[in-house]
Amino acid sequence: MGCCFSGGDGKLAEQEEPAPQFSWEKREKLDIKDFTFADKKGEELGKVPGKINGQRFIIKNCEDCTIYLFDHMATITVDDCTNCRIFVGPNKGSIFLRNCKSMKCVIACQQFRTRDCRGVDTLLHCDSKPIIESSIKMKFGCFQYYYPELYDQFKAAGLKAFNNTWSSIHDYTPVPGEDNWSLLPEDLNVEEFLPLPASDELASVGASLDPEKSVVPLTHGTRRPVGDLSCLVLVFRNEHSDERIRAIIREIHNCSDCVLLKTRQTKLDPQDVTRMFGGIPAHKEAAKKGLVTSLEVNGSDTISKCNTIVQQVAMDCVVYISEDKEAASRDHDNWLNFLDSQMTM
C-alpha cells in the first residue's frame, strides 16, 4: 500500500495517501449569530421550520419584541428580556429563563427553569415538573399551538404530546404565606396572549391557535375539579387509535360539565394490565401493540358519558373505562402509583 509502479523502469515510487478526514471535520460550520437574537427592541423576529434544526438557541437583552422559533432545538436560554412575547418550538433539553420580566411565552420543552424572573406568563408543554427559583408572579397554562411541521418536530425533540406536567410547578424558593406562581384562566384568549405573526415569511408557516388543532391536548391540570367523579380511560394502540383519541378529546371538550384533567402516553406490559385492571384477554393482547394513552376525565356522571363518547367515536379501538365510582377511585390510585414508579426508573 502507498506505492505504485513509475514508468517502465520497474522502480517503486512512493505515493502520498490523503490525510484522513474525520466526521466532525465534514460538518457544516455554524455561525452562532444564526442562532442568536440579541439586543433587539420593538421587532418581530423568527425562524421558520428547518432553520434551527436541533441546534442550541440564545435570546438575550431583548425588549418589546415578538419572537417565533418555529423549529425544534437542543436547548435555549432567555436572558435579560423585558416585555417580550415568545414562541419556542419543541426543545429536546431545557429552557432557562433568567432575569426576565413582563413576558408572555408559549413553550414546549423537556425541562423548564426560571431564575430571578418576575411576571412571566407561560402556556407550557413540559415533560418534567416545571421549576421556578427566586421568581415571583409567575403564571402557567396549557400549551396550545399548531402548524403543520409541529408534530414531527415533537418527535425529533423526543417529546410526547400527551405527557404534559405543565401545572405541577416546583418552587425552589417558596415564601411562607405567599404564592410565587398561579394558573392562568381557562378562558384565556390565546390570540391576545401571543398574536399570530405579521410578516409574510413567518405567517407562511400556517400557525393556528385553534385548541382542537393543537398538537398538545388542552388539559385542566391541577385546577379545582369541576365535579365529584373522575374516571380513567385507557386507549390501547391500533392503526386507528391516534385519530380516535383526538376524537374522544374533542367530545370531552364539548361536554359542558366535564373536563380533561390530564393525559399520559406510556408502555404498559400485559402483567401491568392484569395487576391494575384485571386479566381481560383483549386488554392484555392490545398492550403488546404499543404505547397506551390514558385520559383522566372529571365532572358529573363521567363514567356514563365516557362510555357514550367511546361508543360514538372509537368502537374500533380497545378501550378500558372505570366501571363504577369505587373502581374509578382504585384506578386513579393504581395509575398514579404506576406512573410514579415509571418516572423513578
C-alpha positions in Angstrom: 0.0 0.0 0.0 1.2 3.6 -0.6 3.2 2.5 -3.7 2.7 2.3 -7.4 4.9 1.5 -10.4 6.5 4.5 -12.1 7.0 4.4 -15.9 8.7 1.3 -17.2 11.9 1.3 -15.2 10.5 -1.1 -12.6 11.2 1.2 -9.7 8.7 1.8 -7.0 7.7 5.3 -6.4 6.1 6.4 -3.2 2.7 7.9 -3.4 1.3 10.1 -0.6 -2.0 8.9 0.9 -4.5 11.7 1.5 -4.8 12.6 5.2 -7.8 11.0 6.9 -10.9 13.2 7.3 -12.9 12.8 10.4 -16.7 13.1 10.5 -16.6 16.3 12.6 -14.4 17.9 10.0 -17.0 17.4 7.3 -19.8 19.1 9.3 -21.0 22.4 8.1 -19.5 25.3 10.0 -22.2 27.0 12.0 -22.3 30.7 12.9 -23.6 31.3 16.4 -25.1 34.6 15.1 -27.6 32.5 13.1 -28.9 31.0 16.4 -29.0 34.2 18.5 -31.4 37.1 18.9 -29.7 39.7 21.0 -30.0 43.4 21.8 -33.3 43.9 19.8 -36.1 46.3 20.6 -39.6 46.6 19.2 -39.1 44.0 16.4 -40.8 40.9 15.2 -38.2 38.2 14.9 -38.3 34.5 14.0 -37.1 31.3 12.5 -39.1 29.1 10.1 -39.0 25.3 10.2 -35.6 23.9 9.2 -33.6 27.0 10.2 -32.6 25.8 13.7 -32.8 22.1 13.1 -31.8 20.8 16.6 -29.2 23.4 17.4 -28.9 25.4 20.6 -30.5 28.9 20.6 -29.9 32.1 22.6 -32.2 35.1 23.2 -30.8 37.9 25.3 -31.3 41.5 26.1 -34.4 42.0 24.0 -37.2 44.4 24.8 -40.8 44.8 23.4 -40.1 42.1 20.8 -42.3 39.3 19.5 -40.2 36.2 18.7 -41.3 33.0 16.9 -39.0 29.9 16.9 -40.9 27.6 14.6 -38.4 24.7 14.8 -37.0 22.1 17.2 -33.8 22.8 19.1 -31.4 21.3 21.6 -31.6 23.9 24.4 -32.4 27.5 24.7 -31.5 30.3 27.2 -33.5 33.5 27.5 -31.7 36.2 29.5 -32.4 39.8 30.5 -35.5 40.2 28.4 -38.4 42.6 29.1 -42.0 42.8 27.8 -41.4 40.2 25.0 -43.7 37.6 23.6 -42.0 34.4 22.6 -43.0 31.1 20.9 -40.5 28.3 21.4 -40.9 25.1 19.4 -40.0 21.6 20.8 -36.9 21.7 22.9 -35.1 18.4 23.4 -33.3 19.6 26.6 -34.1 22.6 28.8 -35.2 26.2 28.5 -33.7 28.5 31.1 -35.2 32.0 31.6 -33.0 34.3 33.7 -33.7 37.9 34.9 -36.8 38.3 32.6 -39.9 40.3 33.4 -43.3 41.0 32.0 -43.1 38.2 29.4 -45.7 36.1 27.6 -44.4 32.7 26.3 -45.6 29.6 24.6 -43.1 26.8 25.1 -42.6 23.1 24.6 -39.6 21.5 26.3 -38.2 18.6 28.3 -37.3 20.8 31.3 -38.5 24.3 32.2 -36.5 26.5 34.6 -36.6 30.2 35.7 -34.4 32.2 38.0 -34.8 35.8 39.1 -37.9 36.3 36.9 -41.0 38.4 37.5 -44.4 38.4 35.8 -43.7 35.7 33.2 -46.9 34.1 31.9 -46.3 30.8 30.0 -48.5 28.3 28.1 -46.4 25.3 28.6 -45.7 21.7 27.5 -43.1 20.2 29.8 -42.2 16.5 30.2 -41.0 17.1 33.7 -42.1 19.3 36.6 -41.5 23.0 35.8 -39.1 24.6 38.2 -39.0 28.2 39.3 -36.3 29.8 41.5 -36.2 33.3 43.0 -39.1 34.1 40.7 -42.5 35.8 41.5 -45.8 36.5 39.9 -45.4 33.5 37.5 -48.5 32.2 35.8 -48.9 29.0 33.8 -51.4 27.4 31.4 -51.5 24.5 29.0 -49.7 24.7 25.7 -51.9 25.5 22.7 -50.4 25.7 19.2 -50.4 24.2 15.8 -48.5 24.4 12.5 -48.0 21.5 10.0 -44.4 20.6 11.0 -45.0 20.8 14.8 -46.0 17.1 15.2 -42.8 15.9 13.6 -40.7 18.4 15.5 -42.1 17.0 18.8 -40.9 13.6 17.6 -37.5 14.9 16.6 -37.1 16.5 20.1 -38.1 13.3 21.8 -41.2 14.9 23.3 -44.6 13.1 23.7 -47.5 15.5 23.2 -49.7 13.6 25.7 -47.1 13.8 28.5 -47.5 17.3 29.9 -46.9 18.3 33.5 -47.5 22.0 32.9 -49.4 22.6 36.2 -47.2 20.6 38.6 -44.9 23.5 39.5 -41.9 23.1 41.8 -40.8 26.3 43.6 -37.3 26.0 44.9 -37.6 29.3 46.9 -41.1 29.4 48.4 -42.1 32.3 50.6 -44.2 31.5 53.7 -47.7 32.9 53.3 -47.2 33.9 49.6 -47.7 32.3 46.3 -45.0 32.8 43.7 -47.0 31.2 41.0 -50.6 30.6 39.9 -52.6 29.2 37.0 -53.9 31.2 34.1 -57.7 31.3 33.5 -59.0 28.5 31.3 -60.9 31.1 29.1 -57.6 32.8 28.2 -57.7 34.5 24.7 -54.5 32.9 23.2 -54.5 35.3 20.2 -54.3 38.3 22.6 -51.7 36.4 24.6 -49.4 35.8 21.6 -50.7 37.1 18.3 -50.0 35.2 15.1 -47.0 36.6 13.2 -47.5 39.5 10.8 -44.5 39.2 8.5 -45.1 37.2 5.3 -42.2 34.8 5.9 -43.4 33.8 9.4 -47.1 33.9 8.5 -46.4 31.4 5.7 -45.7 28.8 8.4 -49.5 28.4 8.8 -49.7 28.6 12.6 -53.1 28.1 14.2 -54.4 28.9 17.8 -57.5 26.6 17.5 -57.3 24.4 20.6 -58.9 21.5 18.8 -56.0 21.5 16.3 -53.3 21.9 19.0 -50.7 19.2 18.9 -50.8 19.1 22.7 -54.2 18.2 24.2 -55.7 21.1 26.2 -55.9 19.9 29.8 -57.4 21.2 33.1 -54.3 20.3 35.1 -54.3 20.8 38.9 -57.1 23.4 38.8 -60.1 22.7 41.1 -62.1 19.8 39.8 -65.5 20.7 38.3 -67.3 17.6 39.7 -67.1 14.8 42.3 -66.3 11.9 40.0 -63.1 11.3 38.0 -62.7 8.2 35.8 -59.8 6.7 33.9 -60.0 6.0 30.1 -57.2 3.9 28.6 -57.0 3.7 24.8 -54.8 0.8 23.5 -52.8 1.3 20.3 -54.0 0.2 16.9 -54.0 1.6 13.4 -56.9 3.9 14.2 -56.1 4.9 17.8 -54.3 8.3 17.2 -57.3 9.6 15.3 -59.8 8.1 17.7 -58.0 9.6 20.8 -58.3 13.1 19.3 -62.0 12.5 18.6 -62.6 11.4 22.2 -60.8 14.5 23.5 -62.9 16.7 21.2 -66.1 15.2 22.6 -64.9 15.7 26.2 -64.1 19.3 25.5 -67.7 19.7 24.1 -69.2 18.4 27.4 -70.3 21.4 29.5 -69.8 19.6 32.8 -66.7 17.5 32.1 -63.0 18.4 31.9 -59.9 16.5 30.7 -57.7 16.7 33.8 -54.5 15.1 32.3 -53.2 12.7 29.7 -50.4 10.3 29.6 -48.8 8.0 27.0 -46.7 5.1 28.2 -45.7 1.5 27.7 -48.0 -1.0 29.6 -47.0 -4.7 29.9 -49.7 -7.4 30.0 -48.8 -8.2 33.6 -49.3 -4.5 34.5 -52.8 -4.7 32.9 -53.6 -7.7 34.9 -52.4 -6.2 38.2 -54.2 -2.9 37.8 -57.2 -3.6 35.7 -57.9 -7.3 35.7 -57.0 -10.0 33.3 -59.2 -9.3 30.3 -57.5 -11.0 27.4 -58.3 -8.3 24.9 -56.6 -5.7 27.1 -53.6 -7.8 27.7 -53.1 -8.6 24.0 -53.7 -4.9 23.0 -51.0 -3.8 25.4 -48.4 -5.6 23.3 -49.1 -3.4 20.3 -47.5 -0.2 21.5 -48.0 2.8 23.8 -51.2 3.1 25.8 -52.8 6.6 26.2 -54.6 7.5 29.4 -57.2 10.2 29.7 -58.3 11.3 33.2 -61.8 12.9 33.0 -63.6 14.8 35.8 -67.1 16.0 36.1 -70.6 14.6 36.8 -71.7 11.2 35.6 -68.3 10.9 33.8 -68.3 7.1 33.5 -71.6 7.1 31.6 -70.5 10.0 29.4 -67.1 8.5 28.6 -68.8 5.2 27.6 -71.2 7.0 25.3 -68.3 9.0 23.7 -66.3 5.9 23.1 -69.2 4.1 21.6 -69.8 7.0 19.2 -66.3 7.7 18.0 -63.9 4.8 19.0 -65.7 1.5 18.7 -62.9 0.1 16.5 -60.3 0.6 19.4 -59.7 -1.5 22.5 -60.6 0.8 25.4 -60.8 0.4 29.2 -63.1 2.7 31.2 -63.5 2.6 35.0 -66.7 0.6 35.8 -68.1 2.5 38.7 -67.2 5.1 41.3 -65.3 2.6 43.5 -63.3 1.3 40.6 -62.6 4.8 39.4 -61.0 5.7 42.7 -59.0 2.5 42.7 -57.9 3.0 39.1 -56.8 6.6 39.8 -54.6 5.5 42.7 -53.2 2.5 40.8 -52.4 4.5 37.7 -50.7 7.4 39.6 -48.6 4.9 41.6 -47.6 3.2 38.3 -46.7 6.5 36.6 -44.6 7.5 39.7 -42.8 4.2 39.5 -42.1 4.7 35.8 -40.6 8.2 36.5 -38.2 6.9 39.1 -36.9 4.0 37.0 
